[in-house]
Amino acid sequence: MAKELIVPAQDQVIYDGWHFSPGVRVGDTIYVSGQVGVNEKHEPADGIEAQARLAFKNLERVLVEAGATLRDVVEITTFHINLQAEIAAFSKVKDEFFPGDYPAWTAVGTTELVLPGLLVEIRATACLGAGG
């Protein structure tokens, strides 16, 4: 089975500069690298809700490029700078993107992420067709 790199045009600079693929598809499985709450200029949004919303939109962009949707996501792992204080606000945003048929989820507290000011990072695994 061949490996297909998923690099949306907006993420080419990340692929070239940081040397990783935003997503990799093998067969019907899509592995999405950690997505963060930055805008098109790679600037972090203000606050956990804004960052979470952008991170989920960035996740969705990679999935669409691979031919999938958020409904195909079977697992997410989230990394939080301030897990205990911000999990309720993050969960509220998560439920906007996953209103039912919830994927498996692991939330991890950490001390820092790749860019200063980031509060959360989301990685995911999706299986084409899993969303019906």
Backbone torsions as a table, in degrees:
resi	resn	phi	psi	omega
1	MET	NA	132.3	-177.3
2	ALA	-82.7	150.0	175.6
3	LYS	-95.3	130.3	177.7
4	GLU	-115.2	123.5	177.5
5	LEU	-80.6	134.8	-179.9
6	ILE	-109.0	109.1	-177.5
7	VAL	-133.0	90.9	175.2
8	PRO	-57.9	150.8	-177.0
9	ALA	-51.4	-41.0	-179.5
10	GLN	-62.5	-22.8	-176.6
11	ASP	-100.8	4.1	-178.4
12	GLN	-59.1	-38.6	179.7
13	VAL	-62.7	-34.3	177.1
14	ILE	-68.8	-45.4	179.3
15	TYR	-59.0	-46.7	-177.6
16	ASP	-70.5	-41.5	-173.8
17	GLY	-85.2	-37.7	-174.9
18	TRP	-104.4	-9.1	175.1
19	HIS	61.5	50.4	169.4
20	PHE	-148.4	154.8	179.5
21	SER	-90.1	134.6	174.3
22	PRO	-60.3	-29.6	177.1
23	GLY	-151.7	156.9	175.1
24	VAL	-136.7	130.4	177.5
25	ARG	-112.0	129.5	173.8
26	VAL	-128.8	111.0	-174.8
27	GLY	63.0	-127.9	179.9
28	ASP	-95.1	6.3	-178.6
29	THR	-103.9	134.5	179.7
30	ILE	-121.1	125.3	177.2
31	TYR	-106.1	120.3	-178.3
32	VAL	-107.2	124.5	176.1
33	SER	-61.9	161.7	-179.9
34	GLY	-53.6	128.4	178.5
35	GLN	-108.8	139.5	-176.4
36	VAL	-121.3	168.6	-176.1
37	GLY	-87.2	67.4	178.0
38	VAL	-118.6	154.9	177.1
39	ASN	-86.0	-171.8	-177.0
40	GLU	-65.2	-16.9	175.8
41	LYS	-93.6	6.7	179.8
42	HIS	64.8	35.0	176.3
43	GLU	-103.1	132.7	179.0
44	PRO	-64.9	140.8	174.2
45	ALA	-73.1	166.0	179.7
46	ASP	-89.0	119.5	173.8
47	GLY	89.4	158.8	-175.3
48	ILE	-65.0	-41.9	-178.4
49	GLU	-64.9	-44.6	179.5
50	ALA	-64.9	-41.6	178.5
51	GLN	-66.7	-42.1	179.5
52	ALA	-62.1	-44.5	-179.4
53	ARG	-60.7	-45.4	178.1
54	LEU	-65.6	-39.9	179.1
55	ALA	-61.8	-42.8	177.5
56	PHE	-66.5	-37.1	176.7
57	LYS	-66.1	-39.0	176.7
58	ASN	-66.0	-39.3	174.7
59	LEU	-59.9	-46.8	-179.5
60	GLU	-61.1	-38.9	179.2
61	ARG	-60.6	-43.0	179.3
62	VAL	-65.6	-42.9	179.2
63	LEU	-61.0	-45.2	179.7
64	VAL	-61.0	-41.3	177.7
65	GLU	-59.8	-30.5	179.8
66	ALA	-88.6	-2.5	-179.9
67	GLY	90.5	17.5	-177.7
68	ALA	-119.2	178.5	175.3
69	THR	-133.4	172.1	175.4
70	LEU	-60.0	-27.8	179.1
71	ARG	-64.9	-20.9	179.5
72	ASP	-84.2	-7.2	-178.8
73	VAL	-69.8	127.2	179.2
74	VAL	-106.8	-18.6	-178.3
75	GLU	-154.3	139.4	170.0
76	ILE	-128.8	149.1	170.0
77	THR	-125.5	129.6	-179.6
78	THR	-119.2	142.7	-179.7
79	PHE	-118.6	126.6	-171.9
80	HIS	-124.4	134.9	175.4
81	ILE	-72.1	-37.1	-177.9
82	ASN	-131.5	66.6	-170.8
83	LEU	-53.1	-55.2	-174.4
84	GLN	-62.7	-41.6	-176.3
85	ALA	-75.6	-25.7	-171.2
86	GLU	-115.7	1.0	-175.0
87	ILE	-64.3	-36.0	179.8
88	ALA	-65.4	-45.2	179.0
89	ALA	-65.3	-40.6	178.1
90	PHE	-63.3	-45.3	-178.8
91	SER	-60.4	-37.1	177.5
92	LYS	-59.7	-45.3	178.7
93	VAL	-68.9	-42.4	178.8
94	LYS	-54.5	-40.8	-178.3
95	ASP	-69.8	-19.4	172.6
96	GLU	-67.8	-35.9	-177.1
97	PHE	-91.6	-26.0	176.7
98	PHE	-127.8	77.4	-175.4
99	PRO	-75.6	-9.2	179.1
100	GLY	-171.0	178.3	-177.1
101	ASP	46.1	54.6	-171.9
102	TYR	-61.9	139.9	173.9
103	PRO	-75.0	165.0	170.0
104	ALA	-62.3	148.2	-174.9
105	TRP	-146.2	131.6	171.9
106	THR	-122.2	126.4	177.7
107	ALA	-109.7	130.0	-175.6
108	VAL	-125.0	132.5	172.6
109	GLY	-85.5	141.6	-179.4
110	THR	-144.0	166.9	-176.9
111	THR	-91.7	-25.4	178.0
112	GLU	-159.1	158.2	175.6
113	LEU	-119.9	-178.9	-168.2
114	VAL	-63.3	-31.4	179.8
115	LEU	-119.6	144.1	175.0
116	PRO	-59.0	140.4	178.1
117	GLY	91.7	-11.6	178.1
118	LEU	-74.1	141.5	-178.5
119	LEU	-112.5	-24.5	-175.0
120	VAL	-151.5	149.2	174.7
121	GLU	-136.7	140.7	-176.2
122	ILE	-126.5	124.5	171.5
123	ARG	-115.2	156.0	-173.8
124	ALA	-149.3	157.6	170.9
125	THR	-124.6	132.9	179.9
126	ALA	-128.4	151.8	175.1
127	CYS	-123.9	119.0	-179.2
128	LEU	-54.9	132.1	179.1
129	GLY	87.7	-9.0	-178.5
130	ALA	-66.4	-24.1	-178.3
131	GLY	-86.2	3.3	177.7
132	GLY	92.9	NA	NA
